[in-house]
Amino acid sequence: MNEEDEAFNEIERQAKQRKEAVRATIATNPYRDLVIEEVLQRIKELRPAVMPLESMGRGKATHEWFDILVKDIEEMKK
C-alpha cells in the first residue's frame, strides 16, 4: 500500500467515525421523537387544506407530496 492509499484509508476512517458520532448524538436526543411527531401532526393537519391545489402544476399534487413526506419520516423513525 502506498502513501496515497494510506491517506485515503485514513480519510475514510475519520469520516466513518464522524458519521457514527452524529448517529449517536441523534439517537440520544430526548426531543427527537417529540419533534418528529409534532412535524408529522402539522403536515397531517395541513394536508386537507392543500387538496384544492392538486389541479395546479404537473406531476404529483401537493397532498401527494405530503403523504410521501409523512411516510418517509415515519419510516425513518423506525
Secondary structure, DSSP 8 states (H G I E B T S, - for coil): --HHHHHHHHHHHHHHHHHHHHHHHHHT-TTHHHHHHHHHHHHHHHHHHHGGGGGSSSSS-HHHHHHHHHHHHHHHH-
